[in-house]
Amino acid sequence: MKSEGPTTIIEHADGLPQPQRNWAILTIGLGLVIAVIDGSIANVALPTIAESLNASPAFSIWIVNGYQLAITISLLPLASLGEIIGYRRVYLAGLVLFTLASLFCALSHTLLLLTVARIVQGFGAAGILSVNAALVRYTYPRAQLGRGIGINALVVAISAAVGPTVAAAILAVGTWPYLFAINVPLGIVALALGWRTLPHTLPAVHSFDWPSAALSAITFGLGIAAIDSVGHGETLLYCLSEFAIAAAAGLLLVLRQTRMTSPLLPLDLLRIPIFALSISTSIASFCGQMLAFVSLPFYLQSQFGYTAVQMGLLMTPWPIAVAFAAPLAGRLVERYPAGLLGGIGLALFAAGLGTLALLPANPTTFDVVWRMALSGAGFGLFQTPNNRTMIAAAPRERSGGASGMLGTARLLGQTMGAALVALFLARYPAGGTQISLSVGVGFALLGAAFSMLRLSPAGSRGAERVQIYDDQRLTGE
């Protein structure tokens, strides 16, 4: 227990008591739902919004890009800030900012106002996404951490998958401002619950590193923008300039971080082999997932003539399979190595994508459905053990850094996947979708290989030391 002015902060050694734990995880889940869905919900409505605001497609794309860019540049800095002032404060501040920005999005009547509101909304979403996994670690007892991470992974996966469906349903009965207005009551409910139930954590002793935050924003912001530029066919000089500036900022960031005990870019955690392999697994797998998510609608429409409604129904088995596999994996990881579960899951995911790329000329509904379900089940089996390993491999006081890297790895993989689809569709109009799925198979298998490497003595190195550290911290030794 530690006093901080008039407020008493209590850090629970091994999770929250019931029923506070259930309310806290509900709060975390609500925040994840609105933040993740808003990452994809505007994609479906973009033509409608552009027409309503009399905006050109080229400028209206900033409604999406502004949101993603704000998350990209602020994810690691906010994770570091959470270690210093408390994960609860960063999460609640993110909820407040996201909810207010959602209201301004709904009330915006020009493209400029909507874009600014979306950028602010992105910073709020980063506050939610940067520390949610760290909060889960302090919410659940250590013995049940896999289950908590499983619920987290389930919420993220389903929210990402159903975003377009939610957008289509809202637009079927209302206008585009309702896409953002619906976040306001949900945000208020999450804020009220979180204020009473989210766990308090002891603040770290180090101060916030502003120069590193700026270098991190330039590195990841321009780095992901450069990947996106390649996918959208920008000139070679333009792409190389973005990569060069991002690389220079990244080098300065790494040199600065090597001298720090609690770096903003968690180089200390990346020196733990099992953590580094888990990050590599995550990047490769999310790249494969996005290659499938972006290319499948074009593939089903151009190759087989399915309508938008039919495509939505045919892709539904994917999130349903994730909903079954993720909680199951959360329990299995308490008994079996994460490297083994992740390797099996990503091998199944690769098999699902491969069979989708090889659909017969006239597939039946069942032909598509079982392949979608196999892909979703494989991804759900991988995601929970992998996330659990990343969070558990870090000492408790570095949970913010681990949580930030978890989100950054996911965002980097998804951006790479989307850029590759755009590149393949531009270069190979006839077969770009099948090429995308085939490359997705390659990334899934690469992720499986990274995951299985964690079973080796070298790959698992560091896990035992962290486990002993946490045991000593819990017993007070």
N, C-alpha and C positions, 0 to 999 in steps of 0.2 A: 504494500500500500504506500502511496506517495501523495503528499498534499501539494496542490498547485494553486496558491491563492485560496479563494473560498471553496474551490472544487476539490473533491477527493477522488483520485484516480485509483481504481482497483484493477490490477492485471490478474486475471484468473489463470492459475498455473496450468490447468488442463481442461480448458473449455468452459463454456457457460453452463449454469444449472438449468434444468427444465422448470417452467415452460419458456424461459427467456431465450433459450437456444433456438427453439422453433420459430419464435417471432423474429429473431435476428436473421435467420437464414431466409425467412420470407422477405424481409427487407432487402437483403442482398439480391435475392432472386428478382424482385420487382425492379430494382435499379438496373440489373443486367438486361432484363426484358426490354425496357424502353430504350436503353442505350444501344443495344445490339440491333434491334429492329429498325431503329432510326438510321442505322448505317446503310440499310438496303431499301427502306421503304420509299425513299425519294426517287430511286432509280425508275420504279414503275410509273410514278406520277410526273416524271420530268417533262414529257411532251405536253401534258395537260397544264402544268404550271407555266411552262414557257409560253404557251398559247394564251393563257389567262393574263399574263403580265406583259404580253407583246414583246417577248424577248427572243433573241436568236438562239438556236441550239448551242452554238459555240460559247456564248456567254452564260447560258443557263446551266451548263455543266458544272459551274462553280457552286451551285446549290449542293452538289454531291462532293466535289473536290474540297471545298472549304471545310466541310465537316470532317472529312478524313484527314486532311492536312493538320487541322487543329489537334486532333487526337494524336497524330504521329509525333508532332514536335513536343508535346507536353506529357506524354505517358511516363517516361523515365524520370523527368524532374518532379512530377507529382508523386510518384512512388517514393522517391527519396525524401520529399517533404513529409510524406506520411510517416516515415521512420522518425522524423525529428519532432513533429507536433502531434502525432497520433493518427492512425489510419482512419479512425472514426471521424475525426474532424475533416479530413480531406474528402471522405466519402459523402458526408452530409453537405459540405460546401458544394461538391459536384452536383448533388441532387438539387440544391437550391438554384444553382446557376442553370442547370439543364431545364428545370421546370419553368423558370422565368423566361429563358430564351425560347422555349417551346411556345409560350404565350405570345411572344413578339413575332415568332415565325407565323403563327396563325393570323396575326393582325397586320402583317406586312402587305403593302399594296404596290411595292415596286421591287424589281429584281435586286437592286442594291441593298435595300433594307432586309430582304429575305436572306441574301447572301451573308450579310453581317450577322444577322441573328443565327444563321446556321453555324458560322464560325464560333460564335460564343457558345452555342449549344454543344459544339465539338469539344471545347475546353471543359464544359460541365461533364460530358460523357467520359472524358479522360480521367477526371476526378473519380468517377465511379469505377471505371475499368482498371485503373492503375493499382488499386488497393483491395479489390474485392477478394482475390485469392488469399491475401494476407489476413483479411478479416475472417475468412473461413477457418484459417489455421488457429485463430484465437477463439473461435466460436465452438468448434467441435473438440471433444477429447482426442488426444493423439491416436488412441486405438481405433477411433472411428473417422480419422481424417480422410481415408479413401472414400468413404460414403459421402462426406461433405463435398469433396472435390468432384465426386460423381454427379451430385445434384447440380453443382456449378456448371460442369461440362454439359450436362443435359440441357440446362436452361440456355446456355450459349448456342449449342448446336441447333436446338429447335427454333430459337428466336431467329437465327440467321436463315434457317430454311423456310420458315413461314412468313418472313417479312413481305415478300411480293404478294402472297395470298392475302395477308391482312390489308395491304395497300389496295388491292383490287376490290376487296369487300367494302372498304370504306368509300372508295370512289364510286362504287355501284349505288350507294344510297346517299352520298353527300358530295360536297366540293372539297378541293385539295386542302384548305386550311384545317379541316377536321383531322387530317393526318397528323398534325402537330398539336392541335387542341386536346386530343385524347390523352396526351402525355401529362397535362396539367393535373387532373384529379389523381392519376396514378402516382405522380411525383409527390403530391401533397400527402397521400396515404403513406408512401414509403418514408417520407421525411418524418411524419408523426411517429411511425413505428420505430424508425431508426434512432430517433432522439431518446427513446426510452429503453431500447434493447441492445443496440450494438455494443460490442465489448470495448472497454477502455484499455489502452496499452501505455506502458511507460515510455516517455519520449527519449530519444537518443541524445547523447551529450554533444555531438558535433553540430556545426552550423550548416546552413544551406549554402551550396556552392553555386553562386550565380554564373561565373564564367563557364563552368562545366555545363550548366543548364543551357546556356546560349550555344555552346559548341555542339551539344547533343541535338538541339533543335535544328541546327544547320545540317549536321551529318545525316540524321534520319529524314528530315523534311526534304532536303534536296536529293538525297539518295533514292528515296521512294519516288519522288517526282521524276527523276532521271529514268528509273525503270518504267514508269508510266509513259514517259515521252517516247521511249523505244517502242513500246507497244502501239502507240498511236502514230508512229511513222514520222516523228519530227526529224529535222535535219541532223546529220551526223555531228556537225560542229556544235549544235545546240545541246545534244545529248552528252557529248564528251565534256562540254563546259560544266554541265550540272554534276556529272560524275567527278570531275577534277576538283571542284569546290567542295563537294561532299567528302571526298577522300582526304583533302588537305585538312578540313575541319575535324575529320575522324582521327587523323594522325595526331593532331594537337590534343584532342580529347583523351586519347589513349595515353600519351606522354604525361598529361596532367594527372590522370587517374592512377597511374602506377605509383604515385607518391602518397596516396591517401589510404587510410585504413578502412573507411566506409565510402567507397567511390560511388558516384551517381551512376556511371556505367559499371555494372557489377563485375569488374575484372576478377575480384577476389572469388566470386562464385564460379566464374568461367574456368578458374584453375582447378575446380573440383571436377574430375573426369565425368562422373555420372550426371552432373548438372549440364556440362557442355554437350554431352551426347544427347541429353533430353531436349535441349534447345535445338540442336541440329535435327533431331527427329521431328520436332514440332514444325520447324520451317518447311521441311520437305513435305510433310503430310498436308499442311494447310495449302501449300502450293498445288499439290495434287487435287485437293478438294475444290479449290477455286477454279482450276482448269476444267473440272467437271461441271460445277454449278453454272459457270458462265457459258460454256459451250453446249450443254445439254438442251436448253430451249431451242437454240438454232438448229441443232442436230435433229431433234424430234420434228421440228417444223419443216426444215428443208428436205430431209431424207424421206420422211414418212407422212408429211402433210397433216400432222395433228394440230388442232386449234389450241388457243391459249388456255381455255378451260380444260381441255383434255390433257394438256401438258402439266397443268397444275395438279390434276388428279393423279397422273401417272408418276409424278415425282413425290407424291405424298408418302409412299412407303419408306422413303429415305429417312425423314425425320421420325417416323413411327418406329423404325428399327433402331435408331439412335436412342429413342426414349426407353426402349427395352434393354439395350446393350449397356448404356452408360452406368445406370445404377448397379447392374449386375457386375460390371467391371470394378466398380467401387468396392464391392464386397470381395471379389476374387483377389484384388491386389493386396488385401490383408493376409492372404495365404500363399500367393504365388508371386514370383518376381515380375516387376513391371516390365523389364526388358523382354521377357517371354510373352506376356500378354500383349504388349505393344507390337512385337514382331508378328504374332499370329493375327492380330487385328488388322495391321496394315497389309499383310499378305492377302487376307480376305477382301480388303478394300481394293487392292490391285486387281484381284480376280473379278470383282464386281465391275470395275471400270473397263477391264479388258473384254468381258462378255458384252457390255453395253456397246463398245466400239465394233463388236462383231455381230450385232443384231441381224437376223435374217431379213431378206428383202421385204417381206410382208409379215411383220411380227404381230402376234396376238397380244392382248392386254397382259396376259400372264407372262409372256416372254419379257416384257419390259418391267413388270412389277417385281418379279423375283430378283432380277439383276439390281434394281434400285434398293431393294431390301438388303441384299448381300453387301452392297457398298456402304449403306448406312450402318449395318450391324458391325462391319469391320472397323469403320471409323469410330463408332461408339466404344468398341472394345479397346481401341488404342488410347483414346483421348484422356479418359479418367486416370488410368495408371500413369500416363506420361505427366499429366499436370500434378498429380500427387507427388511424384518423384521430384519434380522441379521445386515444389514448395517445401517438401520435407528435407531435401538435401541441403537447404540453407539453414544456418543458425537462426534462432527465433528473432533476434534483433535485426536480421537482414531479410526478413520476410517481405519487406517492401520492395527491395531490389529484385528478389525472385519473382514477385507478383508483376512488377513492371516489365521484366524480361519475358515473362509468359505472354503478356499482351503484345509486346513488341514483336516477338517471334511469330505470333499468329498474324499480326498485321503485315509483317514483311512477307510471309509466305503467301498470304492472300493477294497482296499487290503484285508479286511476281507472277502468280498464276493468272490473274486478270490481264496483265500486260502481255503474257505469252499467248493467250487466246486472241487478243486483239491483233497481235503480230501474225499469227497463223491464219486468221480469217482474212487479213489484208493481203498476205502473200499467196495464199492458196484458197481462193473463194469456193471451189468445188469440194475440196476435201479437208478444209481447215478444222472442222469440228471433230472429225475422226482422228486427225493428227493430234489435236488437243487432248482427247481422251487417251490416246496411246502414250503421249508424253506424261499425262497424269499417272498412268500405270508405272512409268519409270520413276517418277518422284515418290510414289507410294512404296515401291520396292527399295528405293534408296533410304526412305524413312525406316522401313523394316530392318534394313541392314544396320543403321545407326542404333536402333532399339536393341537388336540382338547383341551388339557389341557391349552393351551394359552388363551382359552376363559374364563377360570375361573378368579375370582378376584386375586387369588394368582399368577396364571400363567402369567397374563398380567401386574403384578406389575413392575414398573420401566419405562414402555413405556411413561406414562404421564410426568414423571419427565424429561426424555430426550427430549420429544417434547417441553416442556416449555423452556428447556435450549437452543434448537436450535432456537426457536422463539426469545429469547432474543439476541442470537448471531447475527441473521439476522437483527434485528432492531437496534442493537448497544446499547441496554439498559444495 
